[in-house]
Amino acid sequence: MNKYKILGLWMLLVFMSACSEDFLDIAPEDKITVDNYYNSDDQLLTGGAALYNRPWFAFNEKFILCLDVYAGNASGDYVDIAQFNKFAVFAANQFSTEGYQSLFSVVAYANNLLDIVENRAGQNISEEVKEWSRGEGLFMRSVAYYFLVRTFGPVPILEDIDQYGTDAVVYKNRVEDIYTLIERDLKEAAELLPMAWSETNAGRATKGAANGMLAEMYLTLGDYANAKLYADKVIESGKYSLMPNYYDNFQPKNGVSSDNNKESIFELQWVSPPQGEHWYYTNTHQAYLAAAGKLTGTGDGWATFIPCNDFIAAYEEGDLRRHPTIMEKGNFYPELVTKEGGYLVENSLTANYAGFRKYVVGSAEEWPSVNFMNTDVNTHILRYAEILLIRAEAILGTASSTTDATALADINAVRERAGLEALTEITLDDILHERRMELVIESGDRWFDLARINRNKAIDILSNTDRAYLADREDPSLGTQGGGRFIVPQESDFLLPLPQVETDINPLLLEAPVAYEFN
């Protein structure tokens, strides 16, 4: 736990430096002290702004994309990515370790904000802003633990800042206790957070975000009644709706950002580097998803993650999501490489394969904030389209199929935007398919879907997933690097191993999880 003690002190300094009237700006550090900092509403709110990007950086950089590799939506040759492709993720895997540590960094940031609200907020701060800030801390901690428990299973529960000032090692806690923490935090956050923020604070967590995450959590747990209840809260709030075009969620248009639009419920908020700086807490997805350096003009565009055969073949004829999600030979994008009149996809991509289009915003000519390995385009964690699909599945429940009018209206609203014909009856397979095509490379949804459904069904789906990505899909000899187009997962593959660096520091993490004593 020594590292937690150090992290707690570092976190205090980071929070003290985040003073500005703008949501995500960074202020000078030389005019702030512990004694005089949190004395106004603006200071407390900007103190929590870092929760929306900094601690999430390593989680977002590659780990979140690796989950789509695990699920068979994407592929990649880099050794630690290839481990996800082959169901052979080792405890020393770089990106799994980064994801784990990043999520616990979010927990630490959240706990620090909660401590500030409780113990260090000045008398001039309004009770309303204290409540909002507490809600933000609870929300972010719960989201981090929701990713942790679904990915790694039992992990330590840390909910008190005092736990960061002790040399004691800790045990893992039971999965059921982690979900109790998530449920408790989200319910309180839903009570404390506002329904909406001012325009200058757009993108912060809201009541709708907390209710939406509760709906998703209950669906994961198979509690269909509560999943529907909380999805209803989001839908009936009237605050959200589908964007007219799927493309509009991911691509700036006519100089207007696509971030925090009417479909957005919760996004990670990325910002461009300040003038003169190169590296920052920003979104690196374009660097790894763009299939050609010409698209970005910054020296990246490495096609590190590539759509695999199974995902490409899953598109229905006429699905309008295909063109803005993947780039295939013959596709033309007038909004990219605009200095040459647009971009025609040929085999001059890094190799003869499709590339991802989603999250690729182009060069500085198309979007001024683009720089080497960074854009300020947000990462989607929860969109209104997913809430509609959650409610449809919650109505289906354990039935083999349903013709319920509300469930059909929900899934068909998503399909109609995609240019697909309406369904008159739906099964779990229909919903899983729609979620896959709608939510690919957003927040690991396909993997988490397969991990939560009947295990035999999930193994069957994954065993028959063509994980190769080479263009000649008719040649059975072609496959992922190292061999194997079709790989059968084992029961143990449905949770990633705890990072070796963590178990080396704290061997108690290798012991059986223990019950957590809640305050």
MOGIUR-V523380 format. One record per helix or strand. SS is the DSSP state (h for helix, s for strand). FROM is the first residue (numbers start at 1). LEN is the number of residues. If there is no record, write none. Layout:
ss | from | len
SS | FROM | LEN
SS | FROM | LEN
This chain:
ss | from | len
h | 2 | 16
h | 41 | 7
h | 49 | 4
h | 54 | 18
s | 74 | 2
h | 79 | 7
h | 94 | 27
h | 127 | 26
s | 155 | 1
h | 161 | 5
s | 173 | 1
h | 175 | 18
h | 199 | 3
h | 207 | 14
h | 224 | 13
h | 246 | 4
s | 253 | 1
s | 256 | 1
s | 264 | 5
s | 283 | 1
h | 285 | 5
h | 293 | 4
s | 306 | 2
h | 309 | 5
h | 321 | 5
s | 326 | 2
s | 332 | 2
h | 338 | 3
s | 343 | 2
s | 355 | 2
s | 371 | 1
s | 374 | 2
s | 379 | 5
h | 384 | 13
s | 402 | 1
h | 405 | 13
s | 426 | 1
h | 428 | 12
h | 445 | 8
h | 455 | 9
h | 491 | 4
h | 500 | 6
h | 507 | 4
s | 514 | 1
